[in-house]
Amino acid sequence: MSEYNLDDVLDVALAAALEAGSILTEFAGKLNVRPDFNGEKLWTKSSRRDLATAADVASERAIVARIREAFPTHAIEAEEEVCDQGDARIGPRWFVDPLDGTINFVHGLPAYCVSLGFYVDGKPLLSVVHLPRLGETFHAIVGRGAFLNGSKLRVSETNLLSESVLATGFPYRRGELAQDNLSNFSGLFYDIRGIRRMGSAAVDLAYTAAGRLDGFWELHLSSFDVAGGALLVREAGGIVTDADGGEDWLHGGHIIAAGPEIHAALLGRITH
């Protein structure tokens, strides 16, 4: 396959995401969420809130195998086991989150997904976000738009914060960080129509692209959390920046994504 033929890349990304979603479905409902959990299926990473499961690993392995078979020279950064070294600004690179929303998954909540982002020389070219429980597959190719199950997406046209429904999230290590996002939440709470906490940044970004949410911001995120969903928002007509209005949202840890008016209203109100 061609290294940069985006139609070929999309075929592989969709197949990988759907296979991974099937794996997650097989695991769903079979994990022990009690405090004395079975360590072979469920374990913690940075804290007792930061969970990983055998499903995360199995999903990632399936995705990585498909990518490496089709594109053996591409670098891969995946959340659980694989992190190809090298400069992320040079050449083709995949960002893989095999299960974004692990806590939701473990507790039987449907807002979890497989998220894939394909970048070349540090620029997002293609993304897929697949929600297996809900049967929703989002994808975007740079310059071609964003889609949900084949239907083209457009961000919300809401232009007033008072009429907006926003989403955000909070870090696992809350209480240990100087800025845990609670002050941002509190500062916006009385000025907006509603606020949602989905538990998956990739889902939040996909829903922002679909116009279900008017905007999304979050702090202390990884590249895996945002690499897939950010292009969906941009290709649906939205704006994605870091919390300073710059372009360091992939590795900088903070992101604001919304339609133009809501993005402008949020920028300057989100501190990090």
Buried (B, 14 or more C-beta within 10 A) or exposed (E): EEEEEBEBBBEBBBBBBBBBBEBBEEBBEEBEEEEEBEEEBBBEEEEEEBBBBBBBBBBBBBBBEBBBEBBEEBBBBBBBEBEEEEEBEEBBBBBBBBBBBBBBBBEEBBBBBBBBBBBBEBEBBBBBBBBBBEEBBBBBBBEBBBBBEEEEBBBBEBBEBEEBBBBBBBBBEEEEEEBBBEEBBEEBEEEBEEBBEBBBBBBBBBBBBBBBBBBBBBBBBBBBBBBBBBBBBBBBBBBBBBBBEEEEBBBBBBBBBBBEBBBBBBBEBBEB
